[in-house]
């Protein structure tokens, strides 16, 4: 089953009125809102790139979101998507966007909104740029170098989950992995060991926010 067929099935099973468009598109009819169109990217171990994004929108220019599931995304894709007026996110993001927004290209994941608010409240971060599904480049004050961090909103981070996160961002030099779930208590020994071996520090969000003014080697 193609990912587009899977997306269509999921939407129909949830009671949506949806039709396939072209080779990879889905169009959802919504009462009281404009139809919403998404472009479905097939899963692959190879990253989804800017040229692939541009080709997708050339094939389906009405798409408000490019749905990328189980596939790494090149860091420059999100900034290019912003320039093109389209959102790149997962199927979960698409589902939330079609539920709450007239224009699904305006979709922002709740974790992104929360993380941006927390970073700007430190007054050490002047900009937050998206570099992956949940990867961010933080520009900081006073000549401090930028930081690239990945956020994770689950209560618990397993060793397998940590490895999966690293695999999702193969072209990023990650300075830290930050758990944004306020209920998270800490990290297991296996995860701590794996993080040390990978040279990727682990932080809860409050701890990271208190260190974001520090110099990083």
C-alpha positions as CSV (number, residue, x, y, z in Angstrom):
1,X,0.0,0.0,0.0
2,X,1.4,3.4,-0.9
3,X,1.5,6.1,1.7
4,X,-1.2,8.1,-0.2
5,X,-3.5,5.0,0.0
6,X,-2.8,4.7,3.7
7,X,-3.6,8.4,4.3
8,X,-6.8,8.2,2.3
9,X,-7.9,5.1,4.3
10,X,-7.0,6.8,7.6
11,X,-9.0,9.9,6.7
12,X,-12.0,7.9,5.5
13,X,-12.0,5.7,8.6
14,X,-12.2,8.9,10.7
15,X,-15.3,10.0,8.7
16,X,-13.6,12.5,6.3
17,X,-14.7,13.1,2.8
18,X,-11.5,12.6,0.8
19,X,-10.4,11.9,-2.7
20,X,-7.1,11.1,-4.4
21,X,-5.6,13.8,-6.6
22,X,-3.0,13.1,-9.2
23,X,-0.3,10.6,-8.3
24,X,0.4,11.6,-4.7
25,X,-2.3,14.1,-3.6
26,X,-5.3,14.0,-1.3
27,X,-8.1,16.5,-1.1
28,X,-10.3,16.8,1.9
29,X,-13.8,18.4,1.7
30,X,-14.7,20.3,4.9
31,X,-18.0,21.7,5.9
32,X,-17.7,25.5,6.3
33,X,-14.1,25.5,5.3
34,X,-12.2,25.4,2.0
35,X,-11.1,22.1,0.7
36,X,-7.6,21.1,2.0
37,X,-5.0,19.5,-0.2
38,X,-1.9,17.6,0.8
39,X,0.9,16.0,-1.1
40,X,2.0,12.6,0.3
41,X,5.7,11.7,0.3
42,X,6.6,8.0,0.2
43,X,8.7,6.7,3.1
44,X,12.3,6.1,2.3
45,X,15.7,5.9,4.0
46,X,16.9,8.7,1.7
47,X,16.2,12.3,2.8
48,X,13.5,14.4,1.3
49,X,15.3,17.3,-0.3
50,X,14.5,20.9,-1.5
51,X,14.4,19.8,-5.2
52,X,12.0,17.1,-4.3
53,X,9.8,19.6,-2.5
54,X,9.9,21.9,-5.5
55,X,9.0,19.1,-7.8
56,X,6.1,18.0,-5.5
57,X,4.6,21.5,-5.6
58,X,5.1,21.7,-9.3
59,X,3.0,18.6,-9.6
60,X,0.4,19.7,-7.1
61,X,0.6,23.5,-6.7
62,X,-2.6,23.7,-4.7
63,X,-1.1,21.6,-1.9
64,X,-1.1,23.5,1.5
65,X,1.0,20.8,3.2
66,X,3.5,18.2,2.2
67,X,3.0,15.2,4.3
68,X,6.3,13.4,5.2
69,X,6.0,10.2,7.2
70,X,8.9,7.8,8.2
71,X,11.5,9.7,6.1
72,X,14.3,12.1,7.0
73,X,14.0,15.6,5.8
74,X,17.0,17.7,4.7
75,X,17.5,20.7,7.0
76,X,17.0,23.3,4.2
77,X,13.5,22.0,3.3
78,X,11.6,23.8,6.0
79,X,13.1,27.2,5.2
80,X,12.4,26.7,1.5
81,X,8.8,25.6,2.3
82,X,8.3,28.8,4.2
83,X,9.4,30.8,1.2
84,X,7.0,28.8,-1.0
85,X,4.1,29.2,1.4
86,X,3.6,25.6,2.2
87,X,3.9,23.6,5.4
88,X,5.9,20.3,5.7
89,X,4.8,18.1,8.5
90,X,3.6,14.6,9.4
91,X,0.2,13.0,8.9
92,X,-0.6,13.9,12.5
93,X,0.1,17.5,11.6
94,X,-2.1,17.3,8.5
95,X,-4.9,15.8,10.5
96,X,-4.8,18.6,13.1
97,X,-4.5,21.3,10.4
98,X,-7.6,20.1,8.5
99,X,-9.5,20.1,11.8
100,X,-8.6,23.6,13.0
101,X,-7.4,25.8,10.2
102,X,-8.9,27.3,7.1
103,X,-5.5,27.5,5.5
104,X,-3.5,24.4,6.4
105,X,-0.3,26.0,5.2
106,X,-0.4,28.1,8.4
107,X,-0.1,25.0,10.6
108,X,2.3,25.1,13.5
109,X,2.8,22.1,15.8
110,X,1.9,22.9,19.4
111,X,5.4,21.7,20.5
112,X,6.9,24.3,18.2
113,X,4.8,27.1,19.6
114,X,5.7,26.1,23.2
115,X,9.4,25.7,22.5
116,X,9.7,29.0,20.7
117,X,7.9,30.8,23.6
118,X,10.2,29.2,26.1
119,X,13.4,30.0,24.1
120,X,12.4,33.6,23.5
121,X,11.6,34.0,27.2
122,X,15.2,33.3,28.1
123,X,16.2,36.5,26.2
124,X,19.3,34.7,25.1
125,X,17.7,33.4,21.9
126,X,17.0,35.9,19.1
127,X,15.6,33.5,16.5
128,X,14.4,29.9,16.2
129,X,14.6,28.3,12.7
130,X,13.1,24.9,11.9
131,X,15.6,22.4,10.6
132,X,13.6,19.2,10.7
133,X,10.3,17.9,12.0
134,X,11.3,18.7,15.5
135,X,14.8,20.1,15.0
136,X,15.7,23.8,15.6
137,X,18.6,26.2,15.0
138,X,18.8,28.7,17.8
139,X,20.6,32.0,17.1
140,X,21.8,33.6,20.3
141,X,22.9,37.0,21.6
142,X,26.4,38.4,22.3
143,X,28.2,36.5,19.6
144,X,27.4,33.1,21.1
145,X,27.4,30.5,18.4
146,X,24.1,29.0,17.2
147,X,22.8,25.8,18.6
148,X,21.1,22.9,16.8
149,X,18.7,21.0,19.1
150,X,16.1,18.3,18.7
151,X,13.0,18.3,20.9
152,X,11.0,15.3,22.0
153,X,7.6,15.6,23.6
154,X,7.1,12.1,25.1
155,X,7.1,11.5,28.8
156,X,9.8,8.8,28.5
157,X,12.8,8.5,26.2
158,X,13.9,4.9,25.5
159,X,17.2,3.9,24.2
160,X,15.6,2.7,21.0
161,X,13.7,6.0,20.7
162,X,17.0,8.0,21.2
163,X,18.6,6.0,18.3
164,X,15.6,6.6,16.1
165,X,15.8,10.4,16.7
166,X,19.4,10.5,15.7
167,X,18.5,8.4,12.5
168,X,15.8,11.0,11.6
169,X,18.4,13.8,11.4
170,X,21.5,12.3,9.7
171,X,22.9,15.6,8.3
172,X,22.6,17.6,11.5
173,X,25.3,18.1,14.1
174,X,23.0,18.0,17.2
175,X,24.1,20.0,20.2
176,X,21.4,18.7,22.5
177,X,18.2,16.7,22.7
178,X,15.6,18.5,24.8
179,X,12.6,16.8,26.4
180,X,9.7,19.3,26.3
181,X,7.2,17.2,28.2
182,X,6.8,18.9,31.7
183,X,6.0,15.5,33.3
184,X,9.4,14.0,32.3
185,X,11.4,13.1,35.4
186,X,14.8,12.1,34.0
187,X,16.6,9.6,31.8
188,X,17.4,6.0,32.1
189,X,20.9,4.7,32.4
190,X,21.0,3.1,28.9
191,X,19.8,6.3,27.3
192,X,22.4,8.4,29.2
193,X,25.1,6.0,28.1
194,X,24.0,6.1,24.4
195,X,23.8,9.9,24.5
196,X,27.3,10.1,26.0
197,X,28.7,7.8,23.3
198,X,26.9,9.9,20.6
199,X,28.1,13.2,22.2
200,X,24.5,14.5,22.3
201,X,23.7,15.9,25.8
202,X,20.2,15.2,27.2
203,X,18.2,17.9,28.9
204,X,14.7,18.5,30.3
205,X,13.4,21.8,29.0
206,X,13.8,23.8,32.2
207,X,17.4,22.7,32.5
208,X,18.2,23.5,28.9
209,X,16.6,27.0,29.2
210,X,18.8,27.8,32.2
211,X,21.9,26.8,30.2
212,X,21.1,28.4,26.8
213,X,23.2,31.4,27.7
214,X,26.3,29.3,28.2
215,X,29.1,28.9,25.8
216,X,29.2,25.5,24.1
217,X,32.3,23.9,22.8
